[in-house]
Structure formats: C-alpha cells, structure tokens
C-alpha cells in the first residue's frame, strides 16, 4: 500500500503536497499539529487528521470520478502555529461620553495584537484568495494580510461600546485586560474564515490630546459637567453610534 507522510513545516501555515501519481488506496499519515485537505480539480473533497485511518483514492474512486488527468493535491494546514496580527486605532479614535465629567465626549487611541489559529482547514482553503495559494504555500504574513484590515475595522466599535459601559476615565486603565477579552469575543467573523482568535493583548491605550485637555480642565475645576448643550448633544450622538455599531458586530 502506498503511503504519503505529512511532516510539519513550522515556517508555513499552509502548503501544498502534490500527488504526482495517484494509486489505489493510498494511506495519508499526518503529523500532530497538521490537517491535510484533499483537493481534486480545485474542489475540496476530504480532510485527514493525525491518527486518521482514511485512505486517499480508496477503491480508485477519485480516478473513476474525476479521471486520470485531474489534479489531486493535499493542502496541509499547521493548526497549532499561532499567527500574530497587530492592530491599532489612531486616525479614527474610539469615542464615548464620559459619565464622570457629565457626558462630555472623550476619545482614545490604542494598539495591540491578536493571536489567531487555524481551526477549519476546509473553510480557510475556500476563503483564501487564489493569489495566496497559487504557489502552494501560505506564510504567516499572508494570513496577516488576509485578516488584518478586517480585525482593525472591528476593534474601534468594540472599544467604543466597552468604554461606554465603563463610563469613567479614571477606571479605564485598570480595565485593559477585560477590554482585551471583549475584543477577542467580539471578532466573531474569524470563525467564518476557519480561524479563531485565541488571545488579544492591548499593549497601549491613551487618551487623545484633546481628551487630555478636557480631563485636565475638569480636574482643575475649570469646567463643570455638561457645561454646554453642544457637549451633551454630541455625547448623545456618540452613545447612539457606539450602540448601533456594537449591535452590527
């Protein structure tokens, strides 16, 4: 019986193992930490995990169904190799109305990183752009390029909603861990890509210069909570926008 042995490649997340000459009843042995996805003519038809006893081309069914000239390949996924994705919100800070100063809006900038893992080889293979798998290899950088923009677009609204719930600038810096947990939970669409966010770290969170000026004036007693109708109305608008964004996510 022919056998294909799949070994881990720590430098890659996905790589292609061509099946040059398919024969009947080929055993596929996959090393721990990997998943092998069988693709025939571009169609995903099976997956092989460590310890599986399934056969490739069992009973010669693949050749019978797709013909001898069909391209049969194994795309292997390293599902234990974490990928670090950096994110940051600076140009469009997260804003919320701060209760301590009576609802005057404050804005923050932040940056950090998410750690993601492959959880569904079939989904990821179908979602990745053709350009990423054309050479038969997908590096961590290509995974980052695939998901980074989407992650960044979601962090801002999540932070705005959580800051709104905290509502007090004196408490925010003590809640970075819970903010990170909410980001991890809030980025749900990674599951639809065959990926999972396993961990998030908020490396830095700071108030904008305008927000710091407002806080300084408040602490010096130079402004009173809700001292203008404009501030109150703007705070109300930010609250509505943050709640709407949180619901969409």
Rosetta blueprint (number, residue, H / E / L):
1 X L
2 X L
3 X E
4 X E
5 X E
6 X E
7 X L
8 X L
9 X L
10 X L
11 X L
12 X E
13 X E
14 X E
15 X E
16 X E
17 X E
18 X E
19 X L
20 X L
21 X L
22 X L
23 X L
24 X L
25 X L
26 X E
27 X E
28 X E
29 X E
30 X E
31 X L
32 X L
33 X L
34 X E
35 X E
36 X E
37 X E
38 X E
39 X E
40 X E
41 X L
42 X L
43 X E
44 X E
45 X E
46 X E
47 X E
48 X E
49 X E
50 X L
51 X L
52 X L
53 X L
54 X L
55 X E
56 X E
57 X L
58 X H
59 X H
60 X H
61 X H
62 X H
63 X H
64 X H
65 X H
66 X H
67 X L
68 X L
69 X L
70 X L
71 X L
72 X E
73 X E
74 X E
75 X E
76 X E
77 X E
78 X E
79 X L
80 X L
81 X L
82 X L
83 X E
84 X E
85 X E
86 X E
87 X E
88 X E
89 X E
90 X E
91 X E
92 X E
93 X E
94 X E
95 X E
96 X E
97 X E
98 X E
99 X L
100 X L
101 X L
102 X L
103 X L
104 X E
105 X E
106 X E
107 X E
108 X E
109 X E
110 X E
111 X E
112 X E
113 X E
114 X E
115 X E
116 X E
117 X E
118 X E
119 X L
120 X L
121 X H
122 X H
123 X H
124 X H
125 X H
126 X H
127 X H
128 X L
129 X L
130 X H
131 X H
132 X H
133 X H
134 X L
135 X L
136 X L
137 X E
138 X E
139 X E
140 X H
141 X H
142 X H
143 X H
144 X H
145 X H
146 X H
147 X H
148 X H
149 X H
150 X H
151 X H
152 X H
153 X H
154 X H
155 X H
156 X H
157 X H
158 X H
159 X H
160 X H
161 X H
162 X H
163 X H
164 X H
165 X H
166 X H
167 X L
168 X L
169 X H
170 X H
171 X H
172 X H
173 X H
174 X H
175 X H
176 X H
177 X H
178 X H
179 X H
180 X H
181 X H
182 X H
183 X H
184 X H
185 X H
186 X H
187 X L
188 X H
189 X H
190 X H
191 X H
192 X H
193 X H
194 X L
195 X E
196 X E
197 X E
198 X E
199 X E
200 X E
201 X E
202 X E
203 X E
204 X E
205 X E
206 X E
207 X E
208 X L
209 X H
210 X H
211 X H
212 X H
213 X H
214 X H
215 X H
216 X H
217 X H
218 X H
219 X H
220 X L
221 X L
222 X L
223 X L
224 X L
225 X L
226 X L
227 X L
228 X L
229 X H
230 X H
231 X H
232 X H
233 X H
234 X H
235 X H
236 X H
237 X H
238 X H
239 X H
240 X H
241 X H
242 X H
243 X H
244 X H
245 X H
246 X H
247 X H
248 X H
249 X L
